[in-house]
Structure formats: structure tokens, C-alpha cells
Amino acid sequence: MSAKVRIPTPLRRLTGGKDVVQVEGSSLKECISALEQQFPGIEARLCDPDGELHDFVNIYVNGEDVRFMEGMATEVKPNDELSIVPAVAGG
């Protein structure tokens, strides 16, 4: 079983327009690596060179912010839903 990843509009050009994709992985880090294998270039949009999430990217697992969980080590189970949410700025 795989996890479902919701792709925001700004990243859909990397996924061929798909708004939802499936990935295999037992942690957020593994899921992002699986995304990169399917859609080259997406990992750099999500993570810094050290492999941590960019400050302007929020990822939720089943509605819970991974920054308040285990970060990149957050456990991902089959049928979980990951949502990538780019930060919005304005003023």
C-alpha cells in the first residue's frame, strides 16, 4: 500500500499536472525520495541541501504538521495522506 500525496498548483508542472500522486515510504524522507524518483526536481523545491524542509514549505501527514511531529523522520503508514502546502506571504 502507498501513501497519497496532494500536490499544490505551483508544483504540478513537475508532476505532469497531477494534483494527487501515490508514493511508497515509511517516513517522510523516504516519501520525498520516492517523489524525486517519479518527478525529478521536486525534492529541491521541498528541501534544502541538508535534506531538511525549506522554511517556506509545510507538509502535513493526515492533517498534522510534520514540524510538530518528527520532521523528516515522521512515520508514514499505508493509506496516509500527505499534503504539501507552500507558505503564502503578503501584506
Helices and strands as residue ranges (DSSP letters): E 3-6, G 9-11, E 20-23, H 28-38, H 42-46, E 57-61, E 64-65, G 66-68, G 71-73, E 81-86
